[in-house]
Amino acid sequence: MRSAATLKLLRGLILATSAFAALTAAHAGLFDDDDARRAILELRQRVDAIQAAQTKQAGDSAQSSRSLLDLQTQIESLRSDLATLRGQNEQLTQDVANLQRQQKTISQNVTAQLAATQPTQVTVDGQTFNATPQEKTDFESALATFRQGNFAGAQTAFSSFVQRYPQSGYNPSALFWLGNAQYATRDFKGAIGNFRTLVTQSPNHARAPESVLSIANCQIELGDAKAARKTLGDLIKAYPQSEAAQAGKERLAKLK
């Protein structure tokens, strides 16, 4: 505002000076033409300088405004980038958490699967041995079927067990219950074969004396008293202190 007023004032001075110079040249003769021209030129130069300064100041102000606008644009862009990075960071954090949960689940599943295949120590009919959880489950399931009175189903289950686990510590007991299931379904020859396999493979097993007695019972059912007497005699000699031997003596006495 002060510069505009100054410019206006200088313009007035130029006009006044020009008028004064003309007046004095015509009437008073105090100044010559050259002095008047110099005074007018000096005033014009001052006015031009002021105008140039104002123009420069306006240009600087416009440049400052553009710079400020550019700076604000950059700030807004950085804010946008920061928001994007924060969103990506939150997504990455969530992804990592999901992966950790998945890894934990997989680890638990693997541990459970390994546990399901790792042998554990079991004791059946006085015998202690290692068996897998599946092996234990299959034997107990077959035995439960027998105890439910489903002898045909038990026969199938124990026969499958023996084939599936030929080296199992359960095998002597499985053969014993398989023979009993066959006896119950009147498959006496099949029962004799499994009882004999048990005695041959595991003569010291707790079920061996009972198996010999069961062979004799099957022979009696088949009408072969002679073979039954021999089997009972072998039972008494091989396992004299067993309960099966005492029962064998009673059965032998009746056969004679």
VOGU-3710 file (C-alpha; in Angstrom, 3 decimals, decimal comma):
1> mrsaatlkll> 0,000/0,000/0,000  2,826/2,397/0,871  4,565/1,642/-2,458  1,379/2,386/-4,419  0,949/5,673/-2,537  4,588/6,533/-3,150  4,226/5,776/-6,828  1,154/7,968/-7,036  2,988/10,727/-5,222  5,984/10,485/-7,559
11> rglilatsaf> 3,741/10,643/-10,583  2,203/13,784/-9,134  5,637/15,219/-8,548  6,627/14,479/-12,164  3,585/16,298/-13,448  4,115/19,166/-11,039  7,786/19,367/-11,926  7,003/19,342/-15,622  4,441/22,091/-15,130  6,777/24,035/-12,891
21> aaltaahagl> 9,603/23,706/-15,401  7,418/24,965/-18,194  6,179/27,846/-16,067  9,604/28,948/-14,951  11,063/28,611/-18,428  8,349/30,813/-19,843  8,093/33,407/-17,122  10,888/33,356/-14,611  13,827/31,820/-16,498  15,190/30,240/-13,266
31> fddddarrai> 15,875/26,810/-14,791  16,942/25,883/-18,292  15,468/23,010/-20,296  18,304/20,574/-19,525  17,852/20,810/-15,761  14,133/20,252/-16,080  14,641/17,223/-18,274  17,159/15,698/-15,842  14,770/16,204/-12,933  11,956/14,578/-14,850
41> lelrqrvdai> 14,176/11,637/-15,930  15,372/11,087/-12,368  11,791/11,006/-11,125  10,802/8,609/-13,886  13,741/6,347/-13,083  12,693/6,295/-9,439  9,139/5,450/-10,430  10,386/2,659/-12,742  12,612/1,298/-10,008  9,708/1,253/-7,581
51> qaaqtkqagd> 7,492/-0,455/-10,174  10,228/-3,041/-10,871  10,579/-3,681/-7,139  6,827/-4,119/-6,815  6,772/-6,475/-9,799  9,640/-8,520/-8,327  7,935/-8,628/-4,953  4,726/-9,839/-6,606  6,712/-12,519/-8,493  8,455/-13,605/-5,308
61> saqssrslld> 5,122/-13,799/-3,538  3,650/-15,930/-6,347  6,708/-18,193/-6,281  6,393/-18,525/-2,513  2,728/-19,419/-2,916  3,579/-22,078/-5,504  6,340/-23,477/-3,298  3,984/-23,606/-0,332  1,358/-25,351/-2,450  3,940/-27,871/-3,679
71> lqtqieslrs> 5,043/-28,497/-0,099  1,473/-29,072/1,012  0,955/-31,475/-1,911  4,077/-33,394/-0,902  2,913/-33,561/2,708  -0,473/-34,920/1,639  1,256/-37,472/-0,584  3,486/-38,574/2,312  0,447/-38,869/4,558  -1,248/-41,060/1,967
81> dlatlrgqne> 1,872/-43,227/1,613  2,121/-43,535/5,394  -1,524/-44,629/5,629  -0,902/-47,213/2,907  2,180/-48,529/4,700  0,256/-48,763/7,962  -2,460/-50,756/6,211  0,128/-53,068/4,663  1,813/-53,500/8,035  -1,482/-54,438/9,676
91> qltqdvanlq> -2,172/-56,965/6,896  1,314/-58,435/7,265  0,834/-58,701/11,027  -2,454/-60,499/10,492  -0,889/-62,811/7,897  1,957/-63,676/10,274  -0,549/-64,428/13,053  -2,541/-66,663/10,702  0,606/-68,505/9,621  1,628/-68,998/13,243
101> rqqktisqnv> -1,797/-70,460/14,042  -1,594/-72,748/11,017  1,905/-73,849/11,998  0,725/-74,611/15,526  -2,218/-76,628/14,206  0,018/-78,570/11,817  2,518/-79,221/14,608  -0,237/-80,483/16,887  -1,594/-82,723/14,131  1,851/-84,135/13,394
111> taqlaatqpt> 2,426/-84,752/17,098  -0,932/-86,503/17,375  -0,205/-88,621/14,299  3,204/-89,579/15,635  1,677/-90,436/19,003  -0,890/-92,603/17,228  1,881/-94,656/15,605  4,346/-94,833/18,483  4,328/-98,155/20,346  3,475/-98,133/24,028
121> qvtvdgqtfn> 3,906/-100,826/26,646  0,880/-103,001/27,356  0,242/-106,099/29,475  -2,207/-108,802/28,370  -2,620/-112,287/29,900  0,512/-111,742/31,993  2,644/-110,817/28,971  4,195/-107,342/28,671  5,144/-106,058/25,232  5,036/-102,962/23,013
131> atpqektdfe> 2,081/-102,285/20,745  0,910/-99,378/18,619  -2,292/-97,561/19,624  -4,036/-98,905/16,493  -2,921/-102,426/17,278  -4,290/-102,114/20,817  -7,562/-100,655/19,547  -8,078/-103,450/17,006  -7,486/-106,193/19,576  -9,763/-104,649/22,178
141> salatfrqgn> -12,468/-104,101/19,559  -12,343/-107,770/18,506  -12,451/-108,893/22,151  -15,442/-106,617/22,832  -17,234/-108,221/19,871  -16,627/-111,689/21,377  -17,877/-110,651/24,807  -21,039/-109,254/23,222  -21,807/-112,781/22,026  -21,166/-111,963/18,369
151> fagaqtafss> -18,949/-115,009/17,809  -19,044/-114,895/14,018  -18,030/-111,226/14,074  -15,307/-111,962/16,632  -14,004/-114,797/14,461  -13,671/-112,415/11,520  -12,105/-109,694/13,672  -9,492/-111,933/15,323  -8,642/-113,657/12,054  -8,068/-110,245/10,461
161> fvqrypqsgy> -5,979/-109,151/13,435  -3,633/-112,141/13,201  -3,122/-111,530/9,489  -2,566/-107,810/9,936  -0,164/-108,080/12,893  1,714/-111,387/12,478  4,490/-110,313/14,882  2,244/-108,717/17,491  2,592/-109,511/21,169  -1,205/-109,846/21,150
171> npsalfwlgn> -1,049/-112,851/18,798  -1,174/-115,679/21,398  -4,207/-114,078/23,057  -5,754/-113,353/19,642  -5,337/-117,030/18,622  -6,897/-118,141/21,899  -10,004/-115,992/21,432  -10,176/-116,859/17,742  -10,235/-120,563/18,676  -12,969/-119,939/21,225
181> aqyatrdfkg> -15,026/-117,991/18,659  -14,672/-120,919/16,237  -15,639/-123,392/18,977  -18,754/-121,303/19,669  -19,694/-121,443/15,965  -18,893/-125,206/15,954  -15,898/-124,832/13,664  -14,025/-127,402/15,759  -11,313/-128,219/13,235  -10,502/-124,575/12,708
191> aignfrtlvt> -10,415/-124,057/16,466  -8,036/-126,999/16,961  -5,663/-125,541/14,363  -5,477/-122,132/16,078  -5,149/-123,596/19,589  -2,270/-125,790/18,421  -0,577/-122,819/16,744  -0,735/-120,933/20,034  0,778/-123,834/22,040  3,488/-124,438/19,430
201> qspnharape> 4,528/-120,792/19,113  4,070/-119,778/22,772  4,180/-122,876/25,027  4,821/-120,755/28,116  1,958/-118,351/27,508  -0,699/-118,097/30,221  -3,355/-119,253/27,731  -1,390/-122,343/26,585  -2,840/-124,805/29,186  -6,399/-123,663/28,423
211> svlsiancqi> -5,690/-124,052/24,731  -4,655/-127,696/25,185  -7,836/-128,364/27,181  -9,843/-126,651/24,450  -8,244/-128,935/21,826  -9,425/-131,934/23,810  -12,933/-130,460/24,041  -13,007/-129,960/20,286  -11,902/-133,562/19,762  -14,672/-134,786/22,040
221> elgdakaark> -17,182/-132,716/20,057  -15,865/-134,362/16,906  -16,331/-137,813/18,491  -12,610/-138,597/18,641  -12,353/-139,795/22,253  -9,000/-141,485/21,669  -7,377/-138,272/20,488  -9,021/-136,389/23,354  -7,584/-138,775/25,943  -4,095/-138,357/24,527
231> tlgdlikayp> -4,447/-134,574/24,481  -5,627/-134,523/28,101  -2,709/-136,733/29,130  -0,285/-134,346/27,419  -1,947/-131,431/29,221  -1,493/-133,033/32,642  2,172/-133,794/31,926  3,062/-130,409/30,412  1,165/-128,175/32,831  0,579/-130,234/35,985
241> qseaaqagke> -0,004/-127,235/38,284  -2,450/-125,417/36,050  -6,181/-125,147/36,569  -6,601/-126,531/33,071  -4,727/-129,707/34,112  -7,097/-130,217/37,060  -10,084/-129,830/34,745  -8,359/-132,194/32,318  -8,055/-134,887/34,965  -11,787/-134,698/35,638
251> rlaklk> -12,572/-134,839/31,930  -10,159/-137,748/31,418  -11,775/-139,742/34,221  -15,170/-139,399/32,563  -13,773/-140,499/29,189  -12,409/-143,750/30,667
//
